[in-house]
Amino acid sequence: MRALGRAFGLGLFALGFALAGAARAEPSLRAVDSTGATVTLEAPPQRIAALAPHAVEMLYALGLGDRIVATVAFADYPPAALAIPSIGDAFNLSQEALWAANPDLIVVWGDAATPSLRQSLARRAPVFVSAPRGLAGVAEELRQLAKLAPARTAEPLAALEAAWAAPLAPPATSGQRVLPLVSLSPPTALGPEHFFTELLSNCGARHAMPALPGIAPAVSREVLLAEARGGSPPLVVLMSVEPDAAQEALPRALPVLRLNPDLGTRPGPRLFEGQRRLCELLQKAGRS
């Protein structure tokens, strides 16, 4: 009986040890990416490959910038990001350089990384697909990424949430017609399907050309001249790095406001800053 009791006790101990080991092995960090897939990690990521400029901004905003070991071209904000090794651009990556960086989490841009590339990368490291659409999408992705390193991200995320809740400048002229342009050579607009239209709506404005097709359609000079000659020319919000001299391509009758393109077209945390800046610009223009 004594031997049997001892064997039973050892069996319970072994079972408890096995269960404890299984509990430790169970991934406890989970986040849902833009595709609806669940990304699981056993521990907070220490070496992150952020393969899109907006993803780099997201990680820095969450206090994880010092854990980025690889990035891509045009990842230029904050300035510290310029020191991170670049392994190509969002559409063309050097996988050899990527694996040399030994990431334990890869964040890719859903609009650039093909399904086959995602599958290939996922064989080596967990992949989070980022493709936010508008303010709500950016906010939700930041909340999801924060779940992968909760101890580090709790305070930065709380600060972001508080900033998002601050009220916007009220519209000075309700229903302002606005034409968002991202290039002047040739003239290229953001179509009504782009999330910038949401920013306009939040400022009490509306897209000047609601019938434009696609995300970034070209706009002919003839169309711009027709708008300029109309009874109420639209206000142009120009988001371009082209020099001021390039504005000669626009009819003089079209009033122009400039907005940093990264604030209006890059789907990262600075999009909220772009929203505020846009409302302020439109309010000022409506009063002048």
C-alpha positions as CSV (number, residue, x, y, z in Angstrom):
1,M,0.0,0.0,0.0
2,R,2.8,2.4,0.9
3,A,4.5,1.7,-2.5
4,L,1.2,2.2,-4.3
5,G,0.6,5.5,-2.5
6,R,4.1,6.6,-3.4
7,A,3.6,5.7,-7.0
8,F,0.2,7.5,-7.0
9,G,1.8,10.6,-5.5
10,L,4.6,10.6,-8.1
11,G,2.1,10.3,-10.9
12,L,0.1,13.3,-9.6
13,F,3.4,15.3,-9.4
14,A,4.3,14.3,-13.0
15,L,0.8,15.2,-14.2
16,G,0.9,18.6,-12.5
17,F,4.4,19.3,-13.9
18,A,3.2,18.4,-17.4
19,L,0.1,20.6,-17.2
20,A,2.2,23.5,-15.9
21,G,4.6,23.0,-18.8
22,A,1.7,22.9,-21.3
23,A,0.4,26.2,-19.8
24,R,3.7,27.8,-20.2
25,A,3.9,26.7,-23.8
26,E,0.5,28.0,-24.7
27,P,0.8,31.3,-26.6
28,S,-0.7,34.1,-24.4
29,L,-0.3,37.1,-26.7
30,R,-2.8,37.4,-29.5
31,A,-3.7,40.1,-32.0
32,V,-6.0,40.1,-35.0
33,D,-4.6,41.7,-38.2
34,S,-6.4,43.4,-41.1
35,T,-7.2,40.1,-42.8
36,G,-9.0,38.8,-39.7
37,A,-6.2,36.3,-39.0
38,T,-5.0,35.8,-35.4
39,V,-1.3,36.3,-34.8
40,T,0.0,34.5,-31.7
41,L,3.3,35.0,-29.9
42,E,4.7,33.2,-26.9
43,A,6.5,36.3,-25.7
44,P,6.6,40.0,-26.7
45,P,8.5,40.6,-29.9
46,Q,12.1,41.7,-29.5
47,R,13.1,41.9,-33.2
48,I,10.5,43.3,-35.5
49,A,10.7,43.7,-39.3
50,A,8.3,46.6,-40.2
51,L,8.0,46.5,-43.9
52,A,5.9,49.6,-44.6
53,P,6.5,53.3,-43.6
54,H,3.1,53.5,-41.8
55,A,3.9,50.3,-39.9
56,V,7.1,51.9,-38.7
57,E,5.2,54.9,-37.4
58,M,2.7,52.7,-35.7
59,L,5.4,50.8,-33.8
60,Y,7.2,53.9,-32.7
61,A,3.9,55.4,-31.5
62,L,3.4,52.3,-29.3
63,G,6.9,52.6,-27.8
64,L,8.3,49.7,-29.9
65,G,10.6,51.6,-32.2
66,D,13.7,50.4,-30.6
67,R,12.7,46.8,-31.4
68,I,12.6,47.4,-35.2
69,V,15.5,45.6,-36.9
70,A,14.5,46.0,-40.5
71,T,12.4,48.4,-42.6
72,V,11.9,49.6,-46.1
73,A,12.4,52.7,-48.3
74,F,10.5,55.9,-47.3
75,A,10.3,54.9,-43.7
76,D,11.4,58.3,-42.6
77,Y,9.3,59.1,-39.5
78,P,10.2,59.6,-36.8
79,P,13.8,60.7,-37.8
80,A,15.2,57.8,-35.7
81,A,13.7,55.4,-38.2
82,L,16.2,56.6,-40.8
83,A,19.0,54.7,-38.9
84,I,17.2,51.3,-39.3
85,P,18.6,49.0,-42.0
86,S,16.4,49.1,-45.1
87,I,15.9,45.8,-47.0
88,G,14.2,47.2,-50.1
89,D,10.7,48.8,-50.5
90,A,7.2,47.6,-49.6
91,F,6.9,45.9,-53.0
92,N,10.4,44.5,-53.5
93,L,12.1,43.0,-50.5
94,S,15.5,41.3,-50.0
95,Q,14.5,38.1,-48.2
96,E,18.1,37.3,-47.6
97,A,18.6,40.6,-45.8
98,L,15.3,40.1,-43.9
99,W,16.3,36.7,-42.5
100,A,19.8,38.0,-41.7
101,A,18.0,40.5,-39.4
102,N,16.4,37.5,-37.6
103,P,13.0,38.9,-36.8
104,D,10.5,37.3,-34.4
105,L,7.6,39.3,-35.9
106,I,7.1,40.7,-39.4
107,V,4.6,43.4,-40.1
108,V,3.8,43.7,-43.8
109,W,1.6,46.1,-45.8
110,G,-1.5,44.2,-47.1
111,D,-1.6,46.3,-50.3
112,A,1.9,45.4,-51.2
113,A,2.6,41.9,-49.9
114,T,1.0,39.2,-52.0
115,P,-0.7,36.2,-50.3
116,S,2.1,33.9,-51.6
117,L,4.8,36.2,-50.0
118,R,2.9,36.3,-46.7
119,Q,2.7,32.5,-46.7
120,S,6.4,32.3,-47.5
121,L,7.4,34.7,-44.7
122,A,5.0,33.0,-42.2
123,R,7.1,29.8,-42.5
124,R,9.9,31.5,-40.7
125,A,8.3,34.1,-38.4
126,P,4.8,35.3,-37.4
127,V,3.3,37.8,-39.9
128,F,0.9,40.6,-39.0
129,V,-0.8,42.0,-42.1
130,S,-1.4,45.8,-41.9
131,A,-3.9,47.5,-44.2
132,P,-5.8,50.1,-42.2
133,R,-8.6,52.1,-44.0
134,G,-9.2,55.5,-42.4
135,L,-9.1,56.7,-38.8
136,A,-11.0,53.8,-37.3
137,G,-8.8,51.2,-39.1
138,V,-5.6,52.9,-37.9
139,A,-6.9,53.1,-34.3
140,E,-7.9,49.4,-34.3
141,E,-4.6,48.2,-35.7
142,L,-2.7,50.2,-33.1
143,R,-4.9,48.5,-30.4
144,Q,-4.2,45.1,-31.9
145,L,-0.4,45.6,-32.2
146,A,-0.4,46.8,-28.6
147,K,-1.7,43.4,-27.5
148,L,1.6,41.8,-28.6
149,A,3.6,43.8,-26.1
150,P,1.1,45.0,-23.5
151,A,3.5,46.0,-20.7
152,R,5.5,48.3,-23.1
153,T,2.5,49.7,-25.1
154,A,-0.1,50.3,-22.4
155,E,1.0,53.9,-21.6
156,P,1.6,55.1,-25.2
157,L,-1.7,53.6,-26.3
158,A,-3.6,55.4,-23.5
159,A,-2.0,58.7,-24.6
160,L,-3.0,58.0,-28.2
161,E,-6.6,57.2,-27.2
162,A,-6.8,60.5,-25.2
163,A,-5.5,62.5,-28.2
164,W,-8.1,60.9,-30.5
165,A,-10.9,61.9,-28.2
166,A,-10.1,65.6,-28.4
167,P,-12.7,67.6,-30.4
168,L,-12.0,68.9,-33.9
169,A,-12.2,72.5,-35.1
170,P,-15.8,73.2,-36.1
171,P,-16.4,73.9,-39.8
172,A,-16.5,77.6,-40.8
173,T,-18.5,76.8,-44.0
174,S,-20.6,73.7,-44.1
175,G,-20.4,71.7,-47.2
176,Q,-17.2,73.2,-48.7
177,R,-16.3,71.6,-52.0
178,V,-12.7,70.3,-51.8
179,L,-10.5,68.7,-54.5
180,P,-7.6,66.7,-53.0
181,L,-4.6,66.6,-55.3
182,V,-1.5,64.5,-54.7
183,S,0.4,65.5,-57.8
184,L,0.5,68.3,-60.3
185,S,2.6,66.6,-63.0
186,P,0.2,65.2,-64.1
187,P,-2.7,66.4,-62.0
188,T,-3.7,63.5,-59.9
189,A,-6.5,63.5,-57.3
190,L,-7.5,61.3,-54.4
191,G,-10.8,59.7,-55.5
192,P,-13.9,59.6,-53.4
193,E,-13.1,56.0,-52.5
194,H,-9.9,57.1,-50.7
195,F,-10.1,57.4,-46.9
196,F,-9.2,61.1,-47.3
197,T,-12.9,61.7,-48.2
198,E,-13.7,60.6,-44.6
199,L,-11.4,63.3,-43.3
200,L,-13.2,65.9,-45.4
201,S,-16.6,64.7,-44.1
202,N,-15.3,65.0,-40.5
203,C,-14.4,68.6,-41.2
204,G,-17.9,69.4,-42.7
205,A,-16.6,69.4,-46.2
206,R,-17.2,67.2,-49.3
207,H,-15.4,65.9,-52.3
208,A,-15.7,68.3,-55.2
209,M,-15.8,65.5,-57.8
210,P,-17.8,62.6,-56.4
211,A,-18.0,60.8,-59.7
212,L,-14.2,60.4,-60.1
213,P,-13.3,56.7,-60.4
214,G,-10.7,54.8,-58.4
215,I,-8.4,55.7,-55.6
216,A,-6.0,58.0,-57.4
217,P,-7.4,59.1,-60.7
218,A,-5.8,61.6,-63.1
219,V,-7.6,64.9,-63.7
220,S,-7.3,66.6,-67.0
221,R,-6.4,70.3,-67.3
222,E,-9.7,70.7,-69.2
223,V,-11.7,69.4,-66.2
224,L,-9.7,71.7,-63.8
225,L,-10.4,74.7,-66.1
226,A,-14.1,73.8,-66.1
227,E,-14.1,73.7,-62.3
228,A,-12.3,77.0,-62.1
229,R,-14.8,78.7,-64.4
230,G,-17.8,77.4,-62.5
231,G,-19.9,79.5,-60.2
232,S,-18.3,78.1,-57.0
233,P,-14.7,76.9,-57.7
234,P,-13.6,74.1,-55.3
235,L,-10.8,74.6,-52.8
236,V,-7.8,72.5,-53.7
237,V,-6.0,70.7,-50.9
238,L,-2.6,70.0,-52.4
239,M,-0.6,67.1,-50.8
240,S,2.5,67.0,-52.9
241,V,6.3,67.4,-52.4
242,E,6.5,69.3,-55.7
243,P,7.9,72.9,-55.5
244,D,5.5,75.8,-55.3
245,A,6.3,76.6,-59.0
246,A,4.5,73.5,-60.0
247,Q,1.2,75.2,-58.9
248,E,1.4,77.0,-62.3
249,A,-0.2,73.9,-63.7
250,L,-3.4,74.8,-61.8
251,P,-5.9,77.5,-63.1
252,R,-5.4,80.7,-61.0
253,A,-9.0,80.8,-60.1
254,L,-8.6,77.6,-57.9
255,P,-7.6,78.5,-54.3
256,V,-4.9,76.2,-53.0
257,L,-4.1,75.0,-49.5
258,R,-1.1,72.8,-48.8
259,L,-1.1,69.8,-46.5
260,N,1.8,67.5,-45.7
261,P,1.1,64.4,-47.8
262,D,2.2,62.1,-44.9
263,L,-0.6,63.6,-42.8
264,G,-3.3,63.0,-45.3
265,T,-2.3,59.9,-47.3
266,R,-0.2,57.7,-45.0
267,P,-2.5,55.4,-42.9
268,G,-0.5,55.7,-39.6
269,P,-1.0,57.4,-36.3
270,R,-0.2,60.9,-37.8
271,L,-3.5,60.6,-39.8
272,F,-5.2,61.9,-36.7
273,E,-2.9,64.9,-36.8
274,G,-3.7,65.3,-40.4
275,Q,-7.4,65.3,-39.6
276,R,-7.0,68.2,-37.1
277,R,-4.7,70.1,-39.5
278,L,-7.2,69.7,-42.3
279,C,-10.1,71.0,-40.3
280,E,-8.0,74.0,-39.2
281,L,-7.0,74.8,-42.7
282,L,-10.6,74.6,-44.0
283,Q,-11.9,76.6,-41.1
284,K,-9.4,79.4,-41.8
285,A,-10.1,79.3,-45.6
286,G,-13.8,79.5,-44.9
287,R,-13.4,82.7,-42.9
288,S,-11.2,84.5,-45.4
